[in-house]
Every structure is written in structure tokens, then in C-alpha cells.
Amino acid sequence: STGKLNPTYELLQTALEWSGITRHFDSQLFERFLLAYQQAGGIIDSACVQPAFHCILGDWLNWLLYVVDRSANSKNPRKRKRGTEQFELVFPTLLRLQALLPTLLALPLLQQPGSSK
């Protein structure tokens, strides 16, 4: 599916993915991604940062529910195995993101003057 998304959500989601949120998060890479976006003329609406992070957490939680259901209820052994493998990726990612959230919300790049507060 495709449609319009909040640009702050898209920016943060992409920055998290590029900086390794699913395995070994690199905060410097995350910050460099945001800085490059701003240097290219992108504006981060600071009023949207916290809601965007909450949406991202919600997306990961929805995916977690899906893979748990798939690994527990699928009649197809291959799909059950895939669900279990995905759980091993999704659950730690969700916990990692939740733990990082206070630090990410406090980043000066996300609180730039000129962006709305």
C-alpha cells in the first residue's frame, strides 16, 4: 500500500533503519542522517517528533502481534518457522527502540530553532 505519510515519521523511520535499529543501533549514524537531511534543506517539525516515534513504536508492536500469531497459529510449518524468526528480530527491536526513545527525543537535531515546538 502507499499513501501520504507524515514527513517527520518517514524521516525518523528511515534514519532508524539506516542506523541499524534492528541489530546494532549506531546513534552517530542516526544523527548524521538527520544532519544531512537538514543540510539538504529538510525541516524537522519538532512538534511531530514524539508522535512520530510513538507511531513507529506502534508499527513495531503491530508487527510483533502479527508474527506471534503467525508463529503460534499457522498450520504451515514454514510460515510458523518464519514467524518465529521474525519474532527474534522484532521483539528485541521494539525493546531497543523503547529504551532509546528518551535519548532520541532529547537530541538537539530534533529540537532545532526554527522548527516548531
C-alpha positions as CSV (number, residue, x, y, z in Angstrom):
1,S,0.0,0.0,0.0
2,T,1.0,3.6,-0.5
3,G,-0.2,6.9,0.5
4,K,0.8,10.2,2.1
5,L,2.8,9.8,5.3
6,N,3.9,12.4,7.8
7,P,7.4,13.6,6.6
8,T,8.7,13.5,10.2
9,Y,7.6,9.9,10.6
10,E,9.2,8.9,7.3
11,L,12.4,10.7,8.2
12,L,12.7,9.1,11.6
13,Q,11.7,5.7,10.4
14,T,14.3,5.8,7.6
15,A,17.0,7.2,9.9
16,L,16.3,4.3,12.4
17,E,16.5,1.7,9.7
18,W,19.7,3.1,8.2
19,S,21.4,3.3,11.6
20,G,20.7,-0.3,12.4
21,I,17.8,-0.3,14.8
22,T,17.0,-3.9,14.1
23,R,20.5,-5.2,15.1
24,H,23.2,-2.8,16.4
25,F,21.9,0.8,16.6
26,D,24.6,3.4,15.7
27,S,23.5,6.7,17.2
28,Q,26.2,8.6,15.3
29,L,24.9,7.3,12.0
30,F,21.3,8.3,13.1
31,E,22.5,11.8,13.9
32,R,24.5,12.1,10.7
33,F,21.4,11.1,8.7
34,L,19.3,13.8,10.4
35,L,22.1,16.4,9.9
36,A,22.4,15.5,6.2
37,Y,18.6,15.9,5.8
38,Q,18.7,19.3,7.4
39,Q,21.8,20.4,5.4
40,A,19.9,19.4,2.2
41,G,17.1,21.8,3.2
42,G,14.8,19.4,5.1
43,I,12.9,20.8,8.1
44,I,12.2,18.7,11.1
45,D,8.9,19.7,12.7
46,S,9.8,19.2,16.4
47,A,6.1,19.1,17.3
48,C,5.8,15.9,15.2
49,V,8.9,14.1,16.6
50,Q,7.4,12.5,19.7
51,P,4.1,11.5,17.9
52,A,6.2,10.1,15.0
53,F,8.3,8.0,17.4
54,H,5.1,6.7,19.0
55,C,3.7,5.7,15.6
56,I,7.0,3.9,14.8
57,L,6.7,2.0,18.2
58,G,3.1,1.2,17.3
59,D,4.1,-0.2,13.9
60,W,6.7,-2.4,15.5
61,L,4.1,-3.6,18.1
62,N,1.6,-4.4,15.3
63,W,4.3,-6.4,13.5
64,L,5.1,-8.2,16.8
65,L,1.5,-9.2,17.2
66,Y,1.4,-10.4,13.6
67,V,4.5,-12.6,13.9
68,V,3.4,-14.0,17.3
69,D,0.1,-15.0,15.8
70,R,1.8,-16.5,12.7
71,S,4.3,-18.5,14.8
72,A,1.6,-19.8,17.1
73,N,-1.3,-20.4,14.8
74,S,-0.1,-21.0,11.3
75,K,-0.8,-24.6,10.1
76,N,2.1,-24.2,7.6
77,P,5.4,-25.2,9.3
78,R,7.4,-22.9,7.0
79,K,5.2,-19.9,7.9
80,R,5.4,-20.8,11.6
81,K,9.2,-21.0,11.4
82,R,9.3,-17.7,9.6
83,G,7.1,-16.1,12.3
84,T,9.5,-17.4,15.0
85,E,12.5,-16.0,13.1
86,Q,10.7,-12.6,12.7
87,F,9.9,-12.6,16.4
88,E,13.6,-12.9,17.2
89,L,14.1,-9.7,15.2
90,V,11.0,-7.7,16.1
91,F,10.9,-8.2,19.9
92,P,14.5,-7.0,20.6
93,T,14.0,-4.1,18.1
94,L,10.9,-3.0,20.0
95,L,12.7,-3.1,23.3
96,R,15.7,-1.4,21.9
97,L,13.6,1.4,20.5
98,Q,11.6,1.9,23.7
99,A,14.9,2.1,25.7
100,L,16.4,4.6,23.3
101,L,13.4,6.8,23.0
102,P,14.2,9.3,25.8
103,T,17.7,9.8,24.4
104,L,16.4,10.2,20.8
105,L,13.8,12.7,21.9
106,A,16.4,14.8,23.6
107,L,18.7,15.0,20.5
108,P,19.5,18.7,19.7
109,L,19.0,17.9,16.0
110,L,15.3,17.2,16.7
111,Q,14.9,20.4,18.7
112,Q,16.4,22.8,16.2
113,P,15.5,26.5,16.5
114,G,13.2,27.4,13.7
115,S,11.3,24.1,13.8
116,S,8.0,24.3,15.6
117,K,7.9,23.2,19.3
